[in-house]
């Protein structure tokens, strides 16, 4: 349990006291106590203040604030400040500064502006992490270490190219094997010496595709390996500081905060390096206005829980109200901040933390909302909501800590597959991996079916249904696991653009869907890419209903599979578009096109019903229900995501304790707009 040193839901946020005069600190502490804050994170961006010269540290101000906080019952998540190196460091050691994908050497500024493979940077970051850990290893306030901040740096300098070549040599052993695995005979890319390989940039193998609004590559095998290498390089930066801290504080958990789901970092690889996964939740403009936002957030929460194999995670950052970097930075409406905070807890978080405590007076994020606004007092709507939330979380004490989500349905998510799909030249710029995974998650979320988001390497044995949308890149071990799952009587569901290539993006020959062909009992002859304004129809064979479909349409031949639905239009009208193959004791299902969400809900709902998988409680549409279990106790979260009151009728054959919210004696309650009810089932 990460919260062992402070067994409660952690509530608070990033604190930057060095940006304020000391007379403000006492006011901050009093206001924190008023809002029930029990944890703050500091000093995230204070490297220049802590190490003003190469051979001089100044911890005097940090000593004072740590003592002041602890004397007032507030604990600390101690952060290393290594996301923003001091100017003197960049000036004296310019090799620290990264080179971007266009081949341009960057200058000092911004943040995460360092080469992750710079030994100079790693030495300095290890040094300050060790100095902080050594100084504060006995300080009773520290409950967690937070390394760096929102890792996202990438570099394409010559040093990275050299390290990349070393990485490739270890991975493949010889140039002969590399040439074979990368299929370098295409476009005459054969390598004769290791030093002929450089980082892929706009000067060589990469290009920005304005139609797709993303980088694509002429050499996918190299680009995917460079993404693997760069994710590992950044992970080593984290481990470099983590290992230094552990010399002095071996029992204190260590993490870093992740932007999610950040495409550049393979989080399932990172999971083994983190004691707990910490996530920053900032929905985009596009997500905020979507009616399916609760499902979008739910999937991200579940993905964060999945990184550590179902263990609880931390909500490390969110905003109390508006963000500041979007095109349009809307306020969170009354109740929404509280609702989204409880949604995080409902999906496995054990903290509700914010960026930041006191709103900055200047700089890029000065208009980003904070727990203490520019007004300088708590007599604001946001502060009143925070005080209510803090008090409620305080009342929960340790009841949620280490509670688990027991899902029987899993969705597979894979970072190298994400890179493969979106580096691909064709079949459609509209194909976005995360979006397709979201569609399947949404279909389950709407029916309040619990879902785990898992890696290819996860243990599938305790799931009845495993779904792998657009799983283009596969390896033999994953395919064997899926086959074994189905043989044992479970159901595997996959889609178009799946099973096509191996770990090096080489097509698996013998007919699409490649590695899955035998299990699925089908052959995909070709794939039609529809224009945005074009559609086809999915026609279930046992009904007169029809549903729209589009983007990609596989032309499918059944090879033993049962046809569940056919296309309604075009030259492949009447050909299969949804199939089910009996394989061993179970079913292998293929969805050959991007189908209308209503059909997807019915399709997945049918397979869930076949295994007796049901929602935790029956509730109106727009109300989310999750269940977390601990020591044979079940805790239910009922979340009204709508702008209207919703009435929930609980089962009459059970007794309930109300943890948060209000419920009448007849087990019927009406949730106000954006309201929350948390119940514990009485055994």
C-alpha positions in Angstrom: 0.0 0.0 0.0 1.6 3.3 -1.2 -0.3 5.3 1.4 1.1 3.3 4.3 2.9 6.3 5.9 -0.3 8.3 5.7 -3.2 5.8 5.6 -5.9 8.0 4.0 -7.0 9.4 0.6 -4.3 11.9 -0.2 -5.7 15.4 -0.9 -3.7 18.4 -1.9 -1.5 19.5 -4.8 1.7 20.9 -6.1 3.1 23.7 -3.9 5.7 26.2 -5.0 6.6 28.2 -1.8 9.8 29.5 -3.3 7.8 31.6 -5.7 6.3 33.5 -2.7 7.6 35.5 0.2 7.8 33.7 3.5 5.0 35.7 5.1 2.6 34.0 2.6 3.6 30.5 3.8 1.8 30.7 7.2 -1.4 31.9 5.4 -1.0 29.0 2.9 -0.8 26.4 5.7 -3.9 27.8 7.5 -5.9 27.7 4.2 -4.6 24.2 3.5 -5.9 23.1 6.9 -9.2 24.7 6.2 -9.6 22.8 2.9 -8.5 19.5 4.7 -5.3 19.2 2.6 -3.1 16.4 4.0 -0.4 16.2 1.3 1.5 18.7 -1.0 4.1 18.1 -3.7 7.3 20.2 -3.7 9.7 21.5 -5.0 9.0 20.3 -8.6 10.7 23.1 -10.7 13.1 24.5 -8.1 16.5 23.2 -9.4 17.8 26.7 -10.0 16.8 27.8 -6.5 18.2 24.6 -4.9 21.5 24.6 -6.8 22.4 28.2 -7.8 25.9 27.1 -8.7 27.5 23.9 -9.8 29.2 23.2 -6.5 26.7 24.9 -4.1 23.3 23.7 -2.9 20.9 25.9 -0.9 18.3 23.9 1.0 17.7 26.4 3.7 14.3 27.5 2.5 13.2 24.0 1.8 14.2 23.0 5.4 11.8 25.8 6.7 8.8 24.9 4.7 9.1 21.1 5.4 9.1 21.8 9.1 6.3 24.3 8.9 4.1 21.8 6.9 4.8 18.9 9.2 4.1 20.9 12.3 0.7 21.6 10.9 -0.1 18.0 10.0 0.6 18.3 6.3 2.8 15.6 4.7 5.0 16.0 1.6 5.5 14.2 -1.7 9.1 15.2 -2.3 9.9 15.9 -5.9 13.2 16.1 -7.6 13.4 19.3 -9.7 15.1 17.8 -12.7 12.5 18.7 -15.3 14.0 22.1 -15.7 17.8 22.4 -15.3 19.4 25.8 -14.3 20.6 28.2 -17.0 24.2 27.9 -15.8 24.1 24.2 -16.5 22.8 24.6 -20.1 25.4 27.4 -20.7 28.4 25.5 -19.3 27.4 22.1 -20.7 25.5 22.7 -24.0 25.6 18.9 -24.8 22.7 18.6 -22.3 20.4 20.4 -24.7 18.5 18.2 -27.2 18.2 18.2 -30.9 14.7 18.1 -32.3 13.3 15.9 -35.1 14.1 18.6 -37.6 17.8 18.5 -36.7 17.8 21.8 -34.8 19.8 22.2 -31.6 17.6 23.7 -28.9 18.6 26.6 -26.6 17.9 26.8 -22.9 14.3 27.4 -21.9 10.9 25.8 -21.4 11.1 22.5 -19.5 12.0 18.9 -20.3 14.6 20.5 -22.4 17.4 18.0 -22.0 18.8 15.0 -23.9 17.8 11.9 -22.0 21.0 10.2 -23.1 23.3 13.0 -21.9 25.6 11.5 -19.2 26.2 15.1 -18.0 22.5 15.6 -17.4 22.2 12.2 -15.7 25.1 12.9 -13.4 23.7 16.2 -12.4 20.2 14.9 -11.9 21.5 11.9 -9.9 23.6 14.3 -7.8 20.7 16.5 -6.7 18.4 13.6 -6.2 21.0 12.0 -3.9 21.7 15.3 -2.1 18.0 15.8 -1.3 17.4 12.2 -0.2 20.5 12.2 2.0 19.4 15.5 3.6 15.8 14.6 4.2 15.9 10.8 4.7 14.9 11.2 8.3 12.3 13.9 7.8 9.0 12.5 9.0 6.9 14.6 6.5 7.9 12.6 3.4 5.5 10.0 2.3 6.5 9.6 -1.4 9.2 10.6 -3.9 8.2 12.2 -7.2 11.0 12.1 -9.8 11.1 14.8 -12.5 7.8 16.0 -14.0 5.8 14.8 -17.0 8.6 13.2 -18.9 8.3 13.9 -22.6 11.7 14.9 -23.9 12.9 13.4 -27.1 16.3 13.9 -28.8 17.9 13.1 -32.1 21.5 14.3 -31.5 24.6 12.4 -32.5 25.0 11.1 -28.9 21.5 9.6 -29.2 22.4 8.1 -32.5 25.5 6.4 -31.0 23.5 5.1 -28.1 20.8 3.9 -30.5 23.4 1.9 -32.4 24.6 0.3 -29.2 20.9 -0.5 -28.3 20.4 -2.1 -31.7 23.6 -4.1 -31.5 22.3 -5.6 -28.2 18.9 -6.2 -29.6 19.9 -7.9 -32.8 23.4 -9.1 -32.2 24.6 -8.4 -35.8 24.0 -6.2 -38.8 23.0 -9.3 -40.8 20.1 -10.0 -38.4 19.1 -6.3 -38.2 19.0 -6.1 -42.0 16.8 -9.2 -42.1 14.5 -8.0 -39.4 14.2 -4.5 -40.8 13.9 -5.8 -44.4 16.4 -3.2 -45.5 16.4 -4.5 -49.1 13.3 -2.3 -49.5 14.4 1.0 -51.1 18.1 -0.1 -50.9 18.5 0.5 -47.2 21.0 -2.3 -46.5 23.6 -1.3 -43.8 27.2 -2.4 -44.1 28.6 -0.7 -40.9 26.9 0.3 -37.7 27.8 3.9 -38.0 25.6 4.2 -41.2 22.6 4.1 -38.9 21.4 7.5 -37.4 18.4 8.6 -35.5 15.4 8.9 -37.9 14.6 12.6 -38.4 13.0 14.9 -41.0 16.5 14.9 -42.6 16.3 11.2 -43.2 13.4 8.8 -42.7 10.6 10.9 -41.1 8.1 13.4 -42.5 5.2 15.3 -41.2 2.0 14.3 -42.9 -0.4 17.3 -43.0 -3.3 15.1 -44.0 -2.9 12.8 -41.1 -1.7 15.6 -38.8 1.1 13.4 -37.5 4.6 12.2 -38.2 4.9 9.3 -40.5 8.0 7.4 -41.7 9.5 5.9 -44.8 11.1 3.3 -42.6 8.7 1.9 -40.0 11.0 -0.8 -38.7 13.6 1.8 -37.7 11.1 4.4 -36.4 9.4 1.9 -34.2 12.7 0.7 -32.8 13.7 4.3 -32.2 10.5 4.8 -30.2 11.3 1.8 -28.2 14.8 3.0 -27.6 13.7 6.6 -26.6 11.1 5.3 -24.2 13.7 3.1 -22.6 16.2 6.0 -22.5 13.8 8.3 -20.7 12.9 5.4 -18.3 16.6 5.0 -17.5 16.6 8.8 -16.6 13.9 8.0 -14.1 15.7 4.9 -12.8 18.9 6.9 -12.5 17.3 9.2 -9.9 15.2 6.5 -8.3 18.2 4.3 -7.5 20.1 7.2 -6.0 17.1 8.1 -3.7 16.8 4.4 -2.6 20.3 4.5 -1.2 19.0 6.7 1.5 15.3 6.0 1.7 14.8 2.3 0.6 11.4 2.0 2.1 9.7 5.1 0.7 7.8 4.6 -2.6 9.0 6.4 -5.7 7.0 7.5 -8.8 6.8 10.1 -11.6 3.7 11.8 -13.0 2.6 10.6 -16.4 0.7 12.5 -19.0 -1.7 10.0 -20.4 -1.9 8.1 -22.4 1.3 9.7 -23.6 2.1 8.1 -27.0 5.9 8.4 -26.7 6.3 6.3 -23.5 5.5 2.6 -23.3 3.9 2.7 -19.9 3.6 -1.1 -19.6 7.3 -1.2 -19.9 7.6 1.6 -17.3 5.3 -0.2 -14.9 8.0 -2.4 -13.4 10.1 0.7 -12.5 7.4 2.5 -10.6 6.2 1.7 -7.1 2.9 3.3 -8.1 1.6 4.8 -11.3 0.8 8.6 -10.9 -1.3 10.3 -13.6 -2.1 13.9 -14.6 -5.8 14.2 -15.8 -6.4 17.1 -18.2 -9.1 16.4 -20.8 -8.6 18.1 -24.1 -11.0 20.6 -25.7 -12.2 17.9 -28.0 -12.9 15.5 -25.1 -14.5 18.0 -22.8 -17.4 18.8 -25.3 -18.0 15.1 -26.1 -21.1 13.4 -24.6 -19.0 10.3 -24.0 -16.4 12.1 -21.8 -17.2 9.9 -18.8 -16.2 6.9 -20.8 -13.1 8.6 -22.2 -11.9 9.4 -18.7 -12.9 6.0 -17.4 -10.8 4.3 -20.0 -7.8 6.4 -19.1 -8.3 5.7 -15.4 -8.5 2.0 -16.1 -5.4 2.1 -18.3 -3.5 3.7 -15.4 -4.7 1.0 -13.1 -3.6 -1.6 -15.7 0.0 -0.4 -15.9 0.6 -1.9 -12.5 -1.4 -5.0 -13.1 -4.6 -3.8 -11.4 -2.9 -2.1 -8.5 -4.3 1.3 -7.3 -2.9 4.4 -8.9 -2.6 8.1 -8.0 -4.4 11.0 -9.5 -1.4 13.3 -9.2 -2.7 16.4 -11.0 -5.9 17.8 -12.2 -7.3 21.3 -12.2 -9.9 22.6 -9.8 -11.5 24.4 -12.6 -10.1 25.7 -15.9 -6.9 24.8 -17.7 -4.9 27.5 -19.5 -3.3 25.9 -22.5 -6.3 24.9 -24.5 -7.8 27.0 -27.3 -10.9 27.6 -25.1 -10.4 27.1 -21.3 -13.8 26.6 -19.9 -14.6 26.5 -16.2 -15.6 23.2 -14.6 -19.3 23.7 -13.8 -20.4 23.4 -10.1 -20.0 19.8 -9.0 -17.9 18.6 -11.9 -14.6 18.8 -10.1 -16.0 16.7 -7.3 -17.6 14.3 -9.7 -14.4 13.7 -11.7 -12.4 13.3 -8.5 -14.7 10.6 -7.3 -14.6 9.0 -10.7 -10.9 8.6 -10.3 -11.4 7.0 -6.9 -14.1 4.8 -8.4 -11.6 3.4 -11.0 -8.8 2.8 -8.6 -7.1 6.0 -7.5 -6.0 6.5 -3.9 -5.4 10.3 -4.1 -7.0 13.4 -5.4 -4.3 16.0 -6.1 -4.2 19.2 -8.1 -1.9 21.5 -9.9 -1.5 23.6 -8.0 -2.0 25.0 -4.5 -1.5 28.7 -5.1 -2.2 30.2 -8.5 1.0 31.6 -10.1 1.4 35.3 -10.3 3.1 35.2 -13.7 4.4 32.8 -16.3 2.8 30.5 -18.8 0.3 29.0 -16.3 -0.8 32.1 -14.4 -4.4 31.7 -15.6 -4.5 28.0 -14.8 -6.9 27.5 -11.9 -5.5 26.6 -8.4 -6.8 25.6 -5.0 -5.9 29.1 -3.8 -6.8 31.6 -6.5 -5.4 35.1 -7.2 -8.0 36.5 -4.9 -5.9 35.1 -2.0 -8.8 33.8 0.1 -11.2 30.8 0.3 -14.4 32.7 -0.2 -14.9 31.5 -3.8 -17.0 28.8 -5.4 -14.0 26.6 -6.2 -12.6 26.8 -2.7 -16.0 26.0 -1.2 -16.2 22.9 -3.4 -12.6 21.9 -2.5 -13.3 22.3 1.2 -16.4 20.0 0.8 -14.5 17.4 -1.1 -11.5 17.5 1.3 -13.8 17.0 4.3 -15.6 14.1 2.6 -12.3 12.4 1.7 -11.1 12.9 5.2 -14.2 11.1 6.5 -13.4 8.1 4.3 -10.2 7.5 6.2 -8.5 4.3 4.9 -11.7 2.5 3.8 -10.7 2.6 0.0 -7.0 1.9 0.4 -5.9 -1.2 -1.5 -9.5 -1.9 -2.7 -9.5 -3.8 -6.0 -11.6 -3.8 -9.2 -12.5 -7.3 -10.2 -13.2 -7.2 -13.9 -14.0 -10.2 -16.1 -13.5 -8.3 -19.4 -10.1 -7.0 -20.6 -9.1 -4.8 -23.4 -5.6 -5.1 -24.7 -3.7 -1.9 -25.2 -0.1 -1.8 -26.7 2.2 1.1 -27.3 4.4 -0.5 -30.1 1.2 -1.4 -31.8 0.0 2.2 -31.5 3.3 3.4 -33.1 2.9 0.8 -35.9 -0.7 1.7 -36.7 -0.1 5.4 -36.9 3.2 5.2 -38.7 1.5 3.2 -41.4 1.2 4.7 -44.9 -2.4 3.6 -45.4 -4.9 2.3 -45.5 -6.6 5.5 -44.1 -5.5 8.7 -42.3 -8.7 8.4 -40.3 -7.4 5.2 -38.5 -6.4 6.2 -35.0 -5.6 3.5 -32.6 -6.6 5.1 -29.3 -9.9 6.1 -30.8 -10.8 2.6 -31.9 -9.9 1.2 -28.4 -12.1 3.9 -26.9 -15.1 2.7 -29.1 -15.0 -0.7 -27.6 -14.5 0.6 -24.1 -17.4 3.0 -24.5 -19.7 0.2 -25.5 -18.9 -1.6 -22.2 -18.9 1.6 -20.1 -22.4 2.5 -21.3 -23.6 -0.8 -19.8 -21.5 -0.3 -16.6 -19.4 -3.4 -17.3 -16.1 -3.3 -15.4 -13.1 -3.4 -17.7 -9.4 -3.9 -17.2 -7.0 -2.4 -19.7 -4.1 -4.7 -19.9 -0.8 -5.3 -21.8 -0.1 -8.1 -24.2 2.0 -9.7 -21.5 -0.8 -9.8 -18.9 -2.3 -13.0 -17.5 -5.5 -13.5 -19.4 -6.6 -16.6 -17.4 -9.1 -14.8 -15.1 -11.0 -13.0 -17.9 -14.0 -14.4 -19.7 -13.7 -12.0 -22.6 -10.5 -10.4 -24.0 -10.8 -7.7 -26.7 -7.9 -6.5 -28.8 -9.1 -3.8 -31.3 -6.8 -3.0 -34.2 -4.1 -5.2 -32.9 -1.9 -5.0 -36.0 1.5 -5.9 -34.4 1.6 -9.3 -32.7 4.2 -11.8 -31.6 4.0 -15.5 -31.3 3.6 -15.5 -27.5 0.6 -13.2 -27.6 -1.1 -15.2 -30.4 -0.6 -18.4 -28.4 -2.1 -16.8 -25.3 -5.1 -15.7 -27.2 -5.5 -19.2 -28.8 -5.2 -20.9 -25.4 -7.8 -18.5 -23.9 -10.3 -19.4 -26.6 -9.6 -23.2 -26.4 -10.4 -23.0 -22.6 -13.9 -21.7 -23.4 -13.4 -18.0 -23.3 -14.1 -15.4 -26.0 -11.5 -13.3 -28.0 -12.6 -10.4 -30.0 -10.5 -8.5 -32.5 -11.1 -6.2 -35.5 -9.9 -5.1 -38.9 -6.2 -4.2 -39.2 -5.2 -6.9 -36.7 -2.7 -9.7 -36.8 -0.9 -8.3 -39.8 2.7 -7.7 -38.8 5.4 -8.9 -36.4 7.4 -6.9 -33.9 9.5 -5.4 -36.7 6.5 -4.3 -38.8 7.0 -7.1 -41.3 3.8 -8.5 -42.8 2.9 -12.0 -41.7 2.5 -13.8 -45.0 -0.2 -16.4 -45.8 -3.2 -14.1 -46.0 -4.9 -11.6 -43.7 -5.6 -11.5 -40.7 -2.2 -13.1 -40.6 -1.4 -14.6 -37.2 -5.1 -14.7 -36.2 -6.3 -16.4 -39.4 -6.5 -19.9 -38.1 -8.2 -19.0 -34.8 -10.7 -16.7 -36.5 -11.6 -19.1 -39.3 -11.6 -16.4 -42.0 -9.6 -15.0 -44.9 -9.5 -11.2 -45.6 -9.0 -10.8 -49.3 -8.7 -7.0 -49.3 -9.6 -3.9 -47.4 -11.6 -1.0 -48.7 -10.9 2.5 -47.3 -14.0 4.7 -47.3 -13.9 8.4 -47.6 -15.3 10.4 -44.6 -18.6 11.0 -46.3 -19.0 7.3 -47.3 -20.7 4.6 -45.3 -21.8 1.0 -45.7 -24.2 -1.0 -43.6 -23.9 -3.9 -41.1 -26.8 -6.2 -41.4 -27.1 -8.9 -38.7 -28.2 -12.2 -40.3 -30.8 -13.0 -37.7 -32.7 -9.7 -37.8 -33.9 -7.1 -40.2 -31.9 -4.3 -38.4 -29.1 -2.4 -40.1 -26.3 -0.3 -38.7 -23.9 2.1 -40.3 -20.2 1.3 -40.7 -17.3 3.0 -42.4 -13.6 4.0 -42.6 -12.3 0.5 -43.3 -14.2 -2.5 -44.7 -12.5 -5.8 -44.9 -13.7 -8.1 -47.7 -14.0 -11.3 -45.7 -14.3 -15.0 -46.7 -15.5 -17.4 -44.0 -13.3 -20.4 -43.6 -15.3 -22.3 -41.0 -16.5 -19.2 -39.1 -20.2 -18.5 -38.5 -21.3 -15.3 -40.2 -23.1 -13.0 -37.7 -23.5 -10.0 -40.0 -23.0 -9.0 -43.6 -22.4 -5.8 -45.5 -25.4 -4.2 -47.0 -23.9 -2.2 -49.9 -21.2 -2.0 -52.5 -19.7 -4.8 -54.5 -19.1 -6.8 -51.3 -22.8 -6.6 -50.2 -23.8 -9.9 -48.6 -20.2 -10.8 -47.6 -19.3 -11.3 -43.9 -18.4 -8.3 -41.8 -18.9 -9.9 -38.3 -17.9 -13.5 -37.8 -17.7 -16.0 -34.9 -15.5 -19.1 -35.0 -15.7 -21.9 -32.6 -12.1 -22.8 -31.6 -11.7 -25.4 -28.9 -14.4 -24.7 -26.3 -14.6 -20.9 -26.9 -15.3 -18.3 -29.6 -13.0 -16.1 -31.7 -14.9 -13.1 -33.1 -13.9 -10.7 -35.9 -15.4 -7.3 -36.6 -14.3 -6.3 -40.1 -15.3 -2.7 -40.1 -15.7 0.4 -37.9 -19.3 -0.2 -36.8 -22.0 2.1 -35.4 -21.7 2.4 -31.6 -25.2 1.1 -31.1 -24.4 -2.2 -32.8 -21.2 -2.5 -30.8 -23.1 -2.1 -27.6 -25.4 -4.9 -28.5 -22.7 -7.2 -29.8 -20.5 -6.9 -26.7 -23.6 -6.9 -24.4 -24.5 -10.3 -25.9 -21.2 -11.8 -25.2 -21.2 -10.4 -21.7 -24.6 -11.8 -21.0 -23.5 -15.3 -22.2 -21.0 -15.3 -19.3 -23.4 -13.8 -16.8 -21.3 -10.5 -16.7 -23.6 -7.8 -15.5 -23.3 -4.2 -14.2 -22.8 -3.8 -10.5 -26.2 -2.1 -10.2 -29.0 -1.2 -12.5 -29.1 2.6 -13.0 -30.5 5.1 -15.5 -28.5 6.0 -18.6 -25.9 8.6 -17.9 -25.2 7.2 -14.4 -22.0 5.3 -13.9 -21.6 2.5 -11.3 -18.3 0.9 -10.3 -17.5 -1.5 -7.5 -14.2 -1.8 -5.6 -13.7 -4.7 -3.3 -11.6 -5.0 -0.1 -11.5 -7.8 2.5 -14.8 -9.2 1.2 -16.4 -5.8 1.4 -17.9 -4.2 -1.7 -17.9 -0.4 -2.1 -20.1 1.0 -4.8 -19.7 4.4 -6.5 -22.8 5.8 -8.2 -21.9 8.9 -10.3 -24.5 11.1 -12.0 -22.7 12.4 -15.1 -25.9 14.2 -16.4 -27.2 17.7 -15.9 -30.5 16.3 -14.6 -31.5 14.6 -11.4 -31.4 10.9 -11.6 -33.3 8.4 -9.4 -31.5 5.2 -8.4 -33.4 2.2 -6.9 -31.1 -0.1 -4.9 -31.7 -3.9 -4.6 -34.1 -4.5 -1.7 -32.4 -7.7 -0.7 -29.2 -6.0 0.5 -28.3 -3.6 3.3 -26.2 -0.5 2.7 -24.0 1.9 4.6 -23.8 5.3 3.1 -20.2 6.6 3.0 -20.7 9.7 0.9 -24.0 11.2 -0.2 -27.6 10.8 0.9 -30.1 7.9 0.7 -33.6 7.5 2.1 -34.6 4.6 4.2 -36.5 2.9 1.3 -33.3 2.4 -0.6 -34.3 4.9 -3.2 -32.3 8.1 -3.8 -32.3 11.0 -6.2 -28.9 12.2 -7.2 -28.6 15.9 -8.1 -26.9 16.9 -11.4 -23.2 15.8 -11.2 -23.8 14.3 -7.7 -22.1 11.2 -6.2 -23.2 8.4 -3.9 -20.8 6.0 -2.3 -22.2 2.9 -0.5 -20.8 -0.1 1.3 -22.7 -3.3 1.0 -23.4 -4.7 4.5 -22.4 -8.3 4.8 
